[in-house]
Amino acid sequence: MIILIILGLIVILVLMAISLYNRLVKLRNTREQAFADVDVQLKQRHDMIPQLVDAVKGYMQHERGVLTEITEARAKAMSATTINDKIVAENRLSTALDGLKVAVEAYPDLKASQNFMNLQNEIADIENKIAAARRFFNSATKELNVATELFPSNIIATIFSFKREPLFELGDQRTVVEAPPKIQF
């Protein structure tokens, strides 16, 4: 009788471990799929950047450093292979694009160019899509991180090398986004 109880407990523990492992695998795969969605938007942004740089080149003779930074950041973002490397590279590219936005303010002729305005609108649309995909990715990452830290799934996570994963945060842009808008009259 005691042997049956012990065997029953062992079976329950094994089933529970299998269930926890399967949940962790599902959460990891959901995170990877969420990043694939982000990656699609990032590729669209990468494809648009050369067009934007070409549209700006003729106007911004003295801002070559900004254009060089964008081109280099794009190249690094496109060559990044892991999710974590892509997050770092994309944050750098976003910062470089923000530098371009600031530089453009000094060129009223450029801001009036229809080609530039169309590109700017398309990139703004892609940035909004990236933000939405990034929110979903961060939600999936948070769910995986919570599962790897909660008991008893943290035991299974440790045994099978599941670890806490980084979020796709704004990085250097956070101070810009969180700063209150300046209103001037």
Contact map, one row per residue, 1 for C-alpha under 8 A:
11111000000000000000000000000000000000000000000000000000000000000000000000000000000000000000000000000000000000000000000000000000000000000000000000000000000000000000000000000000000000000
11111100000000000000000000000000000000000000000000000000000000000000000000000000000000000000000000000000000000000000000000000000000000000000000000000000000000000000000000000000000000000
11111110000000000000000000000000000000000000000000000000000000000000000000000000000000000000000000000000000000000000000000000000000000000000000000000000000000000000000000000000000000000
11111111000000000000000000000000000000000000000000000000000000000000000000000000000000000000000000000000000000000000000000000000000000000000000000000000000000000000000000000000000000000
11111111100000000000000000000000000000000000000000000000000000000000000000000000000000000000000000000000000000000000000000000000000000000000000000000000000000000000000000000000000000000
01111111110000000000000000000000000000000000000000000000000000000000000000000000000000000000000000000000000000000000000000000000000000000000000000000000000000000000000000000000000000000
00111111111000000000000000000000000000000000000000000000000000000000000000000000000000000000000000000000000000000000000000000000000000000000000000000000000000000000000000000000000000000
00011111111100000000000000000000000000000000000000000000000000000000000000000000000000000000000000000000000000000000000000000000000000000000000000000000000000000000000000000000000000000
00001111111110000000000000000000000000000000000000000000000000000000000000000000000000000000000000000000000000000000000000000000000000000000000000000000000000000000000000000000000000000
00000111111111000000000000000000000000000000000000000000000000000000000000000000000000000000000000000000000000000000000000000000000000000000000000000000000000000000000000000000000000000
00000011111111100000000000000000000000000000000000000000000000000000000000000000000000000000000000000000000000000000000000000000000000000000000000000000000000000000000000000000000000000
00000001111111110000000000000000000000000000000000000000000000000000000000000000000000000000000000000000000000000000000000000000000000000000000000000000000000000000000000000000000000000
00000000111111111000000000000000000000000000000000000000000000000000000000000000000000000000000000000000000000000000000000000000000000000000000000000000000000000000000000000000000000000
00000000011111111100000000000000000000000000000000000000000000000000000000000000000000000000000000000000000000000000000000000000000000000000000000000000000000000000000000000000000000000
00000000001111111110000000000000000000000000000000000000000000000000000000000000000000000000000000000000000000000000000000000000000000000000000000000000000000000000000000000000000000000
00000000000111111111000000000000000000000000000000000000000000000000000000000000000000000000000000000000000000000000000000000000000000000000000000000000000000000000000000000000000000000
00000000000011111111100000000000000000000000000000000000000000000000000000000000000000000000000000000000000000000000000000000000000000000000000000000000100100000000000000000000000000000
00000000000001111111110000000000000000000000000000000000000000000000000000000000000000000000000000000000000000000000000000000000000000000000000000000000000000000000000000000000000000000
00000000000000111111111000000000000000000000000000000000000000000000000000000000000000000000000000000000000000000000000000000000000000000000000000000000000000000000000000000000000000000
00000000000000011111111100000000000000000000000000000000000000000000000000000000000000000000000000000000000000000000000000000000000000000000000000000000100100000000000000000000000000000
00000000000000001111111110000000000000000000000000000000000000000000000000000000000000000000000000000000000000000000000000000000000000000000000000000000100110000000000000000000000000000
00000000000000000111111111000000000000000000000000000000000000000000000000000000000000000000000000000000000000000000000000000000000000000000000000000000000000000000000000000000000000000
00000000000000000011111111100000000000000000000000000000000000000000000000000000000000000000000000000000000000000000000000000000000000000000000000000000000000000000000000000000000000000
00000000000000000001111111110000000000000000000000000000000000000000000000000000000000000000000000000000000000000000000000000000000000000000000100110000000010000100000000000000000000000
00000000000000000000111111111000000000000000000000000000000000000000000000000000000000000000000000000000000000000000000000000000000000000000000000000000000000000000000000000000000000000
00000000000000000000011111111100000000000000000000000000000000000000000000000000000000000000000000000000000000000000000000000000000000000000000000000000000000000000000000000000000000000
00000000000000000000001111111110000000000000000000000000000000000000000000000000000000000000000000000000000000000000000000000000000000000001001100000000000000000000000000000000000000000
00000000000000000000000111111111000000000000000000000000000000000000000000000000000000000000000000000000000000000000000000000000000000000000100100000000000000000000000000000000000000000
00000000000000000000000011111111100000000000000000000000000000000000000000000000000000000000000000000000000000000000000000000000000000000000000000000000000000000000000000000000000000000
00000000000000000000000001111111110000000000000000000000000000000000000000000000000000000000000000000000000000000000000000000000000000000001000000000000000000000000000000000000000000000
00000000000000000000000000111111111000000000000000000000000000000000000000000000000000000000000000000000000000000000000000000000000000001001100100000000000000000000000000000000000000000
00000000000000000000000000011111111100000000000000000000000000000000000000000000000000000000000000000000000000000000000000000000000000000000000000000000000000000000000000000000000000000
00000000000000000000000000001111111110000000000000000000000000000000000000000000000000000000000000000000000000000000000000000000000000000000000000000000000000000000000000000000000000000
00000000000000000000000000000111111111000000000000000000000000000000000000000000000000000000000000000000000000000000000000000000000011011001000000000000000000000000000000000000000000000
00000000000000000000000000000011111111100000000000000000000000000000000000000000001000000000000000000000000000000000000000000000000011001000000000000000000000000000000000000000000000000
00000000000000000000000000000001111111110000000000000000000000000000000000000000000000000000000000000000000000000000000000000000000000000000000000000000000000000000000000000000000000000
00000000000000000000000000000000111111111000000000000000000000000000000000000000000000000000000000000000000000000000000000000000000010000000000000000000000000000000000000000000000000000
00000000000000000000000000000000011111111100000000000000000000000000000000000000000000000000000000000000000000000000000000000000010011001000000000000000000000000000000000000000000000000
00000000000000000000000000000000001111111110000000000000000000000000000000000000000000000000000000000000000000000000000000000000000000000000000000000000000000000000000000000000000000000
00000000000000000000000000000000000111111111000000000000000000000000000000000000000000000000000000000000000000000000000000000000000000000000000000000000000000000000000000000000000000000
00000000000000000000000000000000000011111111100000000000000000000000000000000000000000000000000000000000000000000000000000000100110000000000000000000000000000000000000000000000000000000
00000000000000000000000000000000000001111111110000000000000000000000000000000000000000000000000000000000000000000000000000000000010000000000000000000000000000000000000000000000000000000
00000000000000000000000000000000000000111111111000000000000000000000000000000100000000000000000000000000000000000000000000000000000000000000000000000000000000000000000000000000000000000
00000000000000000000000000000000000000011111111100000000000000000000000000000000000000000000000000000000000000000000000000000100000000000000000000000000000000000000000000000000000000000
00000000000000000000000000000000000000001111111110000000000000000000000000000000000000000000000000000000000000000000000000100110000000000000000000000000000000000000000000000000000000000
00000000000000000000000000000000000000000111111111000000000000000000000001000100000000000000000000000000000000000000000000000000000000000000000000000000000000000000000000000000000000000
00000000000000000000000000000000000000000011111111100000000000000000000000000000000000000000000000000000000000000000000000000000000000000000000000000000000000000000000000000000000000000
00000000000000000000000000000000000000000001111111110000000000000000000000000000000000000000000000000000000000000000001000100000000000000000000000000000000000000000000000000000000000000
00000000000000000000000000000000000000000000111111111000000000000000000001000000000000000000000000000000000000000000000000000000000000000000000000000000000000000000000000000000000000000
00000000000000000000000000000000000000000000011111111100000000000000001000000000000000000000000000000000000000000000000000000000000000000000000000000000000000000000000000000000000000000
00000000000000000000000000000000000000000000001111111110000000000000000000000000000000000000000000000000000000000000001000000000000000000000000000000000000000000000000000000000000000000
00000000000000000000000000000000000000000000000111111111000000000000000000000000000000000000000000000000000000000001001100000000000000000000000000000000000000000000000000000000000000000
00000000000000000000000000000000000000000000000011111111100000000010000000000000000000000000000000000000000000000000000000000000000000000000000000000000000000000000000000000000000000000
00000000000000000000000000000000000000000000000001111111110000000000000000000000000000000000000000000000000000000000000000000000000000000000000000000000000000000000000000000000000000000
00000000000000000000000000000000000000000000000000111111110000000000000000000000000000000000000000000000000000000011000000000000000000000000000000000000000000000000000000000000000000000
00000000000000000000000000000000000000000000000000011111111100000000000000000000000000000000000000000000000001000001000000000000000000000000000000000000000000000000000000000000000000000
00000000000000000000000000000000000000000000000000001111111110010010000000000000000000000000000000000000000000000000000000000000000000000000000000000000000000000000000000000000000000000
00000000000000000000000000000000000000000000000000000111111110000000000000000000000000000000000000000000000000000000000000000000000000000000000000000000000000000000000000000000000000000
00000000000000000000000000000000000000000000000000000001111110000000000000000000000000000000000000000000001011000000000000000000000000000000000000000000000000000000000000000000000000000
00000000000000000000000000000000000000000000000000000001111111110000000000000000000000000000000000000000001000000000000000000000000000000000000000000000000000000000000000000000000000000
00000000000000000000000000000000000000000000000000000000111111110000000000000000000000000000000000000000000000000000000000000000000000000000000000000000000000000000000000000000000000000
00000000000000000000000000000000000000000000000000000000000111110000000000000000000000000000000000000000000000000000000000000000000000000000000000000000000000000000000000000000000000000
00000000000000000000000000000000000000000000000000000000000111111110000000000000000000000000000000000010000000000000000000000000000000000000000000000000000000000000000000000000000000000
00000000000000000000000000000000000000000000000000000000100111111111000000000000000000000000000000000000000000000000000000000000000000000000000000000000000000000000000000000000000000000
00000000000000000000000000000000000000000000000000000000000000111111100000000000000000000000000000000000000000000000000000000000000000000000000000000000000000000000000000000000000000000
00000000000000000000000000000000000000000000000000000000000000111111110000000000000000000000000100110010000000000000000000000000000000000000000000000000000000000000000000000000000000000
00000000000000000000000000000000000000000000000000001000100000111111111000000000000000000000000000010000000000000000000000000000000000000000000000000000000000000000000000000000000000000
00000000000000000000000000000000000000000000000000000000000000011111111100000000000000000000000000000000000000000000000000000000000000000000000000000000000000000000000000000000000000000
00000000000000000000000000000000000000000000000000000000000000001111111110000000000000000000000100000000000000000000000000000000000000000000000000000000000000000000000000000000000000000
00000000000000000000000000000000000000000000000000000000000000000111111111000000000000000000100110000000000000000000000000000000000000000000000000000000000000000000000000000000000000000
00000000000000000000000000000000000000000000000001000000000000000011111111100000000000000000000000000000000000000000000000000000000000000000000000000000000000000000000000000000000000000
00000000000000000000000000000000000000000000000000000000000000000001111111110000000000000000000000000000000000000000000000000000000000000000000000000000000000000000000000000000000000000
00000000000000000000000000000000000000000000000000000000000000000000111111111000000000001101100100000000000000000000000000000000000000000000000000000000000000000000000000000000000000000
00000000000000000000000000000000000000000000010010000000000000000000011111111100000000000100100000000000000000000000000000000000000000000000000000000000000000000000000000000000000000000
00000000000000000000000000000000000000000000000000000000000000000000001111111110000000000000000000000000000000000000000000000000000000000000000000000000000000000000000000000000000000000
00000000000000000000000000000000000000000000000000000000000000000000000111111111000000001000000000000000000000000000000000000000000000000000000000000000000000000000000000000000000000000
00000000000000000000000000000000000000000000000000000000000000000000000011111111000001001100100000000000000000000000000000000000000000000000000000000000000000000000000000000000000000000
00000000000000000000000000000000000000000010010000000000000000000000000001111111000000000000000000000000000000000000000000000000000000000000000000000000000000000000000000000000000000000
00000000000000000000000000000000000000000000000000000000000000000000000000111111100000000000000000000000000000000000000000000000000000000000000000000000000000000000000000000000000000000
00000000000000000000000000000000000000000000000000000000000000000000000000011111110011001000000000000000000000000000000000000000000000000000000000000000000000000000000000000000000000000
00000000000000000000000000000000000000000000000000000000000000000000000000000011111011000000000000000000000000000000000000000000000000000000000000000000000000000000000000000000000000000
00000000000000000000000000000000000000000000000000000000000000000000000000000001111111000000000000000000000000000000000000000000000000000000000000000000000000000000000000000000000000000
00000000000000000000000000000000001000000000000000000000000000000000000000000000111111100000000000000000000000000000000000000000000000000000000000000000000000000000000000000000000000000
00000000000000000000000000000000000000000000000000000000000000000000000000000000011111110000000000000000000000000000000000000000000000000000000000000000000000000000010000000000000000000
00000000000000000000000000000000000000000000000000000000000000000000000000000001111111111000000000000000000000000000000000000000000000000000000000000000000000000000000000000000000000000
00000000000000000000000000000000000000000000000000000000000000000000000000001001111111111100000000000000000000000000000000000000000000000000000000000000000000000000000000000000000000000
00000000000000000000000000000000000000000000000000000000000000000000000000000000001111111110000000000000000000000000000000000000000000000000000000000000000000000000000100000000000000000
00000000000000000000000000000000000000000000000000000000000000000000000000000000000111111111000000000000000000000000000000000000000000000000000000000000000000000000000000000000000000000
00000000000000000000000000000000000000000000000000000000000000000000000010011001000011111111100000000000000000000000000000000000000000000000000000000000000000000000000000000000000000000
00000000000000000000000000000000000000000000000000000000000000000000000011001000000001111111110000000000000000000000000000000000000000000000000000000000000000000000000000000000000000000
00000000000000000000000000000000000000000000000000000000000000000000000000000000000000111111111000000000000000000000000000000000000000000000000000000000000000000000000001111000000000000
00000000000000000000000000000000000000000000000000000000000000000000000010000000000000011111111100000000000000000000000000000000000000000000000000000000000000000000000000000000000000000
00000000000000000000000000000000000000000000000000000000000000000000010011001000000000001111111110000000000000000000000000000000000000000000000000000000000000000000000000000000000000000
00000000000000000000000000000000000000000000000000000000000000000000000000000000000000000111111111000000000000000000000000000000000000000000000000000000000000000000000000001000000000000
00000000000000000000000000000000000000000000000000000000000000000000000000000000000000000011111111100000000000000000000000000000000000000000000000000000000000000000000000011000000000000
00000000000000000000000000000000000000000000000000000000000000000100110010000000000000000001111111110000000000000000000000000000000000000000000000000000000000000000000000000000000000000
00000000000000000000000000000000000000000000000000000000000000000000010000000000000000000000111111111000000000000000000000000000000000000000000000000000000000000000000000000000000000000
00000000000000000000000000000000000000000000000000000000000000000000000000000000000000000000011111111100000000000000000000000000000000000000000000000000000000000000000000000000000000000
00000000000000000000000000000000000000000000000000000000000000000100000000000000000000000000001111111110000000000000000000000000000000000000000000000000000000000000000000000000000000000
00000000000000000000000000000000000000000000000000000000000000000110000000000000000000000000000111111111000000000000000000000000000000000000000000000000000000000000000000000000000000000
00000000000000000000000000000000000000000000000000000000000000000000000000000000000000000000000011111111100000000000000000000000000000000000000000000000000000000000000000000000000000000
00000000000000000000000000000000000000000000000000000000000000000000000000000000000000000000000001111111110000000000000000000000000000000000000000000000000000000000000000000000000000000
00000000000000000000000000000000000000000000000000000000000000100100000000000000000000000000000000111111111000000000000000000000000000000000000000000000000000000000000000000000000000000
00000000000000000000000000000000000000000000000000000000000000000000000000000000000000000000000000011111111101100000000000000000000000000000000000000000000000000000000000000000000000000
00000000000000000000000000000000000000000000000000000000000000000000000000000000000000000000000000001111111100100000000000000000000000000000000000000000000000000000000000000000000000000
00000000000000000000000000000000000000000000000000000000000000000000000000000000000000000000000000000111111100000000000000000000000000000000000000000000000000000000000000000000000000000
00000000000000000000000000000000000000000000000000000000001100000000000000000000000000000000000000000011111111100000000000000000000000000000000000000000000000000000000000000000000000000
00000000000000000000000000000000000000000000000000000000000000000000000000000000000000000000000000000001111111110000000000000000000000000000000000000000000000000000000000000000000000000
00000000000000000000000000000000000000000000000000000000001000000000000000000000000000000000000000000000001111111000000000000000000000000000000000000000000000000000000000000000000000000
00000000000000000000000000000000000000000000000000000001001000000000000000000000000000000000000000000001001111111001000000000000000000000000000000000000000000000000000000000000000000000
00000000000000000000000000000000000000000000000000000000000000000000000000000000000000000000000000000001101111111001100000000000000000000000000000000000000000000000000000000000000000000
00000000000000000000000000000000000000000000000000000000000000000000000000000000000000000000000000000000000111111101100000000000000000000000000000000000000000000000000000000000000000000
00000000000000000000000000000000000000000000000000000000000000000000000000000000000000000000000000000000000011111111100000000000000000000000000000000000000000000000000000000000000000000
00000000000000000000000000000000000000000000000000000000000000000000000000000000000000000000000000000000000000011111110000000000000000000000000000000000000000000000000000000000000000000
00000000000000000000000000000000000000000000000000000010000000000000000000000000000000000000000000000000000000001111111000000000000000000000000000000000000000000000000000000000000000000
00000000000000000000000000000000000000000000000000010011000000000000000000000000000000000000000000000000000001111111111100000000000000000000000000000000000000000000000000000000000000000
00000000000000000000000000000000000000000000000000000000000000000000000000000000000000000000000000000000000000111111111110000000000000000000000000000000000000000000000000000000000000000
00000000000000000000000000000000000000000000000000000000000000000000000000000000000000000000000000000000000000000111111111000000000000000000000000000000000000000000000000000000000000000
00000000000000000000000000000000000000000000000100110000000000000000000000000000000000000000000000000000000000000011111111100000000000000000000000000000000000000000000000000000000000000
00000000000000000000000000000000000000000000000000010000000000000000000000000000000000000000000000000000000000000001111111110000000000000000000000000000000000000000000000000000000000000
00000000000000000000000000000000000000000000000000000000000000000000000000000000000000000000000000000000000000000000111111111000000000000000000000000000000000000000000000000000000000000
00000000000000000000000000000000000000000000000000000000000000000000000000000000000000000000000000000000000000000000011111111100000000000000000000000000000000000000000000000000000000000
00000000000000000000000000000000000000000000100100000000000000000000000000000000000000000000000000000000000000000000001111111110000000000000000000000000000000000000000000000000000000000
00000000000000000000000000000000000000000000000000000000000000000000000000000000000000000000000000000000000000000000000111111111000000000000000000000000000000000000000000000000000000000
00000000000000000000000000000000000000000000000000000000000000000000000000000000000000000000000000000000000000000000000011111111100000000000000000000000000000000000000000000000000000000
00000000000000000000000000000000000000001001100000000000000000000000000000000000000000000000000000000000000000000000000001111111110000000000000000000000000000000000000000000000000000000
00000000000000000000000000000000000000000000100000000000000000000000000000000000000000000000000000000000000000000000000000111111111000000000000000000000000000000000000000000000000000000
00000000000000000000000000000000000000000000000000000000000000000000000000000000000000000000000000000000000000000000000000011111111100000000000000000000000000000000000000000000000000000
00000000000000000000000000000000000000001000000000000000000000000000000000000000000000000000000000000000000000000000000000001111111110000000000000000000000000000000000000000000000000000
00000000000000000000000000000000000001001100000000000000000000000000000000000000000000000000000000000000000000000000000000000111111111000000000000000000000000000000000000000000000000000
00000000000000000000000000000000000000000000000000000000000000000000000000000000000000000000000000000000000000000000000000000011111111100000000000000000000000000000000000000000000000000
00000000000000000000000000000000000000000000000000000000000000000000000000000000000000000000000000000000000000000000000000000001111111110000000000000000000000000000000000000000000000000
00000000000000000000000000000000011011000000000000000000000000000000000000000000000000000000000000000000000000000000000000000000111111111000000000000000000000000000000000000000000000000
00000000000000000000000000000000011001000000000000000000000000000000000000000000000000000000000000000000000000000000000000000000011111111100000000000000000000000000000100000000000000000
00000000000000000000000000000000000000000000000000000000000000000000000000000000000000000000000000000000000000000000000000000000001111111110000000000000000000000000000000000000000000000
00000000000000000000000000000000010000000000000000000000000000000000000000000000000000000000000000000000000000000000000000000000000111111111000000000000000000000000000000000000000000000
00000000000000000000000000000010011001000000000000000000000000000000000000000000000000000000000000000000000000000000000000000000000011111111100000000000000000000000001100000000000000000
00000000000000000000000000000000000000000000000000000000000000000000000000000000000000000000000000000000000000000000000000000000000001111111110000000000000000000000001100000000000000000
00000000000000000000000000000000000000000000000000000000000000000000000000000000000000000000000000000000000000000000000000000000000000111111111000000000000000000000000000000000000000000
00000000000000000000000000100110010000000000000000000000000000000000000000000000000000000000000000000000000000000000000000000000000000011111111100000000000000000000000000000000000000000
00000000000000000000000000010010000000000000000000000000000000000000000000000000000000000000000000000000000000000000000000000000000000001111111110000000000000000000111000000000000000000
00000000000000000000000000000000000000000000000000000000000000000000000000000000000000000000000000000000000000000000000000000000000000000111111111000000000000000000001000000000000000000
00000000000000000000000000100000000000000000000000000000000000000000000000000000000000000000000000000000000000000000000000000000000000000011111111100000000000000000000000000000000000000
00000000000000000000000100110010000000000000000000000000000000000000000000000000000000000000000000000000000000000000000000000000000000000001111111110000000000000001100000000000000000000
00000000000000000000000000000000000000000000000000000000000000000000000000000000000000000000000000000000000000000000000000000000000000000000111111111000000000000011100000000000000000000
00000000000000000000000000000000000000000000000000000000000000000000000000000000000000000000000000000000000000000000000000000000000000000000011111111100000000000000000000000000000000000
00000000000000000000000100000000000000000000000000000000000000000000000000000000000000000000000000000000000000000000000000000000000000000000001111111100110000000000000000000000000000000
00000000000000000000000100000000000000000000000000000000000000000000000000000000000000000000000000000000000000000000000000000000000000000000000111111100110011000111000000000000000000000
00000000000000000000000000000000000000000000000000000000000000000000000000000000000000000000000000000000000000000000000000000000000000000000000011111110110000000000000000000000000000000
00000000000000000000000000000000000000000000000000000000000000000000000000000000000000000000000000000000000000000000000000000000000000000000000001111111110000000000000000000000000000000
00000000000000000000000000000000000000000000000000000000000000000000000000000000000000000000000000000000000000000000000000000000000000000000000000001111111000000000000000000000000000000
00000000000000000000000000000000000000000000000000000000000000000000000000000000000000000000000000000000000000000000000000000000000000000000000000000111111100000000000000000000000000000
00000000000000001001100000000000000000000000000000000000000000000000000000000000000000000000000000000000000000000000000000000000000000000000000000111111111110000000000000000000000000000
00000000000000000000000000000000000000000000000000000000000000000000000000000000000000000000000000000000000000000000000000000000000000000000000000111111111111000000000000000000000000000
00000000000000000000000000000000000000000000000000000000000000000000000000000000000000000000000000000000000000000000000000000000000000000000000000000011111111100000000000000000000000000
00000000000000001001100000000000000000000000000000000000000000000000000000000000000000000000000000000000000000000000000000000000000000000000000000000001111111110000000000000000000000000
00000000000000000000100100000000000000000000000000000000000000000000000000000000000000000000000000000000000000000000000000000000000000000000000000010000111111111110000000000000000000000
00000000000000000000000000000000000000000000000000000000000000000000000000000000000000000000000000000000000000000000000000000000000000000000000000010000011111111110000000000000000000000
00000000000000000000000000000000000000000000000000000000000000000000000000000000000000000000000000000000000000000000000000000000000000000000000000000000001111111100000000000000000000000
00000000000000000000000000000000000000000000000000000000000000000000000000000000000000000000000000000000000000000000000000000000000000000000000000000000000111111100000000000000000000000
00000000000000000000000000000000000000000000000000000000000000000000000000000000000000000000000000000000000000000000000000000000000000000000000000000000000011111110000000000000000000000
00000000000000000000000100000000000000000000000000000000000000000000000000000000000000000000000000000000000000000000000000000000000000000000000000010000000011111111000000000000000000000
00000000000000000000000000000000000000000000000000000000000000000000000000000000000000000000000000000000000000000000000000000000000000000000000010010000000011001111100000000000000000000
00000000000000000000000000000000000000000000000000000000000000000000000000000000000000000000000000000000000000000000000000000000000000000000000110010000000000000111110000000000000000000
00000000000000000000000000000000000000000000000000000000000000000000000000000000000000000000000000000000000000000000000000000000000000000000100110000000000000000011111000000000000000000
00000000000000000000000000000000000000000000000000000000000000000000000000000000000100000000000000000000000000000000000000000000000000000000100000000000000000000001111100000000000000000
00000000000000000000000000000000000000000000000000000000000000000000000000000000000000000000000000000000000000000000000000000000000000001100110000000000000000000000111110000000000000000
00000000000000000000000000000000000000000000000000000000000000000000000000000000000000100000000000000000000000000000000000000000000001001100000000000000000000000000011111000000000000000
00000000000000000000000000000000000000000000000000000000000000000000000000000000000000000000000000000000000000000000000000000000000000000000000000000000000000000000001111100000000000000
00000000000000000000000000000000000000000000000000000000000000000000000000000000000000000010000000000000000000000000000000000000000000000000000000000000000000000000000111111100000000000
00000000000000000000000000000000000000000000000000000000000000000000000000000000000000000010000000000000000000000000000000000000000000000000000000000000000000000000000011111100000000000
00000000000000000000000000000000000000000000000000000000000000000000000000000000000000000010001000000000000000000000000000000000000000000000000000000000000000000000000001111111000000000
00000000000000000000000000000000000000000000000000000000000000000000000000000000000000000010011000000000000000000000000000000000000000000000000000000000000000000000000001111111100000000
00000000000000000000000000000000000000000000000000000000000000000000000000000000000000000000000000000000000000000000000000000000000000000000000000000000000000000000000001111111110000000
00000000000000000000000000000000000000000000000000000000000000000000000000000000000000000000000000000000000000000000000000000000000000000000000000000000000000000000000000011111111000000
00000000000000000000000000000000000000000000000000000000000000000000000000000000000000000000000000000000000000000000000000000000000000000000000000000000000000000000000000011111111000000
00000000000000000000000000000000000000000000000000000000000000000000000000000000000000000000000000000000000000000000000000000000000000000000000000000000000000000000000000001111111000000
00000000000000000000000000000000000000000000000000000000000000000000000000000000000000000000000000000000000000000000000000000000000000000000000000000000000000000000000000000111111100000
00000000000000000000000000000000000000000000000000000000000000000000000000000000000000000000000000000000000000000000000000000000000000000000000000000000000000000000000000000011111110000
00000000000000000000000000000000000000000000000000000000000000000000000000000000000000000000000000000000000000000000000000000000000000000000000000000000000000000000000000000000011111000
00000000000000000000000000000000000000000000000000000000000000000000000000000000000000000000000000000000000000000000000000000000000000000000000000000000000000000000000000000000001111100
00000000000000000000000000000000000000000000000000000000000000000000000000000000000000000000000000000000000000000000000000000000000000000000000000000000000000000000000000000000000111110
00000000000000000000000000000000000000000000000000000000000000000000000000000000000000000000000000000000000000000000000000000000000000000000000000000000000000000000000000000000000011111
00000000000000000000000000000000000000000000000000000000000000000000000000000000000000000000000000000000000000000000000000000000000000000000000000000000000000000000000000000000000001111
00000000000000000000000000000000000000000000000000000000000000000000000000000000000000000000000000000000000000000000000000000000000000000000000000000000000000000000000000000000000000111
